[in-house]
Amino acid sequence: MLDCLFCRLVAGSIPASLVYESPTVVAFRDIHPKAPTHVLVIPREHIGSMLELKPTHAALLGDLHQAIQSVAKAEKIHNTGFRVVINNGRDSGQVVAHLHYHVLGGKRLEDSAE
């Protein structure tokens, strides 16, 4: 989808600070970080939200979770702890309509589900 910010990033037409890449997943630093480590992990395939996931995406979900593990290790937050957040829909704060996981860490995070 050419009108999707993250699809343009995956296509290379928008620069990003990449942290991880695989054939199915890309991870990059958030431009408005909420923690010392704030990385977004996204599928290369355009999936607008969790509600668009299908049973055929099972392998992709595994890839995304493996990427999150790799990011946590590369960012050295795997031993101290990190948070993984998915916002789904406008009221949750989802700004870009492309499934993405926020990986946050690098400090003690507040006791909040946000």
N, C-alpha and C positions, 0 to 999 in steps of 0.2 A: 504494500500500500504506500504509494508515494506521498500521501498526505500525512502519514504517521511519522512522527519525529524519530522514534526508535527504529523504524524500518529504514529510514534514511541514514541513520547512524550505522546500522548493520551493512548497508550498501556502500558505506564509505564516503558518502557525500556530506556528512557532518563529522567534524573531528571529535574524538573522545579520548579520554585517558584510559586505555584498555588495561585490564588487570588479568583477564582470562579469555581464551578463545578456544572453541572446538567446532566441529562441523555443524553442531545444532544449537550452541549456546554462546553468548557473548556476555562479558562482565566488564563494567567500567565504573569509574568514580562518579558519584553524584555531584552535580555542579553546585548544589545547595546542601552541603553535608550537615547532618544533624548530630554527628558524632565524629571523633577523630578518624575512624574508619567508617565510611559510608559508600558501599559499592552496590550498584544495581546489577542484578543477574537476570538476563532476558533470553527467551528463545529467539532464534533467528527467524523462525516462522511467525507471521503475524497472528497472534491470538489476542483478541481485545481485552479479555478478562478471564477470571476463573470460570465464569459461567459459560464460556465458549469451549472449555476443555471437553474432549470426547474420550471414550475408551481407547481410541487409536493413539492418543497422546501418552499412553502409559510409559513407553520407553523414553519419551522426551522429558517427562516428569522425573524419571530416574537420572537423566543427564543433568537436569537443572539442579537436583539435590547433590549430585557428585560435584558439580561446578561450585556450589556453595561451600562444600567441604574444602575444595582446592583453594578457593578465595580465602577462607578463614585461616588455612595453614599458611598461605603466601603472605597474608597480612599479619601473621603472628598473633591472632586473637583466638586461636583454637584452644589454647590451654586456659586462658583467663575467662573466656565466655563471650558470647555474641548473641545478638537478637536477629531473627529473620521475620520480616513483616511483608504481607501482601495486602495492599489496599485494593478494594474492589468496589468500583462505582464512585460517583461524585461525592456523596455524603461521607465516604471513608477518607477522602483526600486524594483519590486517584486522579492525577493530572493528565497523564498520558495514557490513552486507551490502547495499551499494549501490555500484556501480562508481564509483570516484573516483580522480582523479589528484592527487598532492601536488606542488605547485610550490614548491621551496625555493631560497632564495638570500639575498643581502644580506650574505654573508660567505664566506670561503673554507671550503668544506665538507670534511670528513674524506674520506680515500680509502677509502670503504666503499660497498658496494652497498645499504646500508640506507636 
